Amino acid sequence: MLQLKFVYLCSVIKMNNTRFATAIHIMTLLAKSPQEWLTSDWVAGSINVNPVIVRKEISVLREAGLIISRQGKEGGSQLAKDPENITISEIYRSVKIRKY
């Protein structure tokens, strides 16, 4: 029983670490291109993951007030505030608290 709980705990930690790494990657790309609206497809290509995963994390980051997004042909995402005013702990909390 203990081994099963340990395996479950490790899978939860791994999921959070993967989500956190994805969120950090997204935020870093947005910070490097402050005037551009980056699409989830473009970001996904940079991370080499399915765009659906990026869209889910973008949704979480948007709910946390860290990014803004717009839809349509000219759509994409940008940081909601100056990158110097965003902390790693804010990003971590947004990923840790919100489950999709």
C-alpha positions in Angstrom: 0.0 0.0 0.0 2.8 2.4 0.9 4.5 1.8 -2.4 1.3 2.5 -4.3 0.9 5.8 -2.4 4.5 6.7 -3.2 4.0 6.0 -7.0 0.8 8.2 -6.9 2.7 11.0 -5.1 5.6 10.9 -7.6 3.2 11.1 -10.5 1.5 14.1 -9.0 4.8 15.8 -8.4 5.9 15.0 -11.9 2.7 16.5 -13.3 3.2 19.7 -11.4 6.8 19.9 -12.4 6.0 19.4 -16.0 3.2 22.0 -15.9 5.4 24.4 -14.0 8.2 24.0 -16.6 5.7 24.6 -19.4 4.3 27.7 -17.7 7.9 29.1 -17.2 8.7 28.4 -20.9 5.5 30.2 -22.0 6.2 33.2 -19.7 9.8 33.4 -20.9 8.8 33.4 -24.6 6.2 36.1 -23.9 8.7 38.2 -22.0 11.2 38.0 -24.9 8.6 39.3 -27.4 6.7 42.0 -25.5 5.2 43.6 -28.6 4.1 40.5 -30.3 1.0 38.3 -29.9 2.4 34.8 -29.7 0.1 32.0 -30.8 -0.3 28.8 -28.9 0.8 26.9 -32.0 4.0 28.8 -32.2 4.7 28.4 -28.5 3.9 24.7 -28.7 6.4 24.3 -31.5 9.1 26.0 -29.3 8.3 23.6 -26.4 7.7 20.6 -28.7 4.4 19.7 -27.2 0.8 19.6 -28.4 -0.8 23.0 -28.7 -3.7 21.8 -26.5 -1.3 21.6 -23.5 -0.1 25.1 -24.2 -3.7 26.4 -24.4 -4.6 24.8 -21.1 -1.6 26.5 -19.4 -2.3 29.8 -21.1 -5.8 29.6 -19.7 -4.4 29.0 -16.2 -2.0 31.9 -16.5 -4.7 34.2 -17.9 -7.0 33.3 -14.9 -4.1 34.2 -12.6 -3.8 37.6 -14.3 -0.3 37.0 -15.6 -1.1 37.1 -19.3 -3.7 38.5 -21.7 -5.0 36.8 -24.8 -7.1 37.7 -27.8 -8.7 35.5 -30.4 -8.9 35.6 -34.1 -6.5 35.9 -37.0 -4.4 38.5 -35.2 -4.8 36.7 -31.9 -2.3 35.3 -29.4 -1.0 36.0 -25.9 1.1 38.7 -24.2 2.2 39.3 -20.7 -0.4 41.3 -18.6 2.3 43.2 -16.8 6.0 44.1 -16.9 8.1 40.9 -16.7 10.2 42.5 -13.9 7.0 42.5 -11.7 6.2 38.8 -12.2 7.7 36.4 -9.7 8.5 32.7 -10.1 6.3 32.0 -7.1 3.3 33.7 -8.8 3.7 31.4 -11.8 4.2 28.3 -9.5 1.1 29.2 -7.4 -1.0 29.6 -10.5 0.0 26.2 -11.8 -0.2 24.5 -8.5 -3.6 25.8 -7.5 -5.4 25.4 -10.8 -6.1 22.0 -12.2 -7.6 21.6 -15.6 
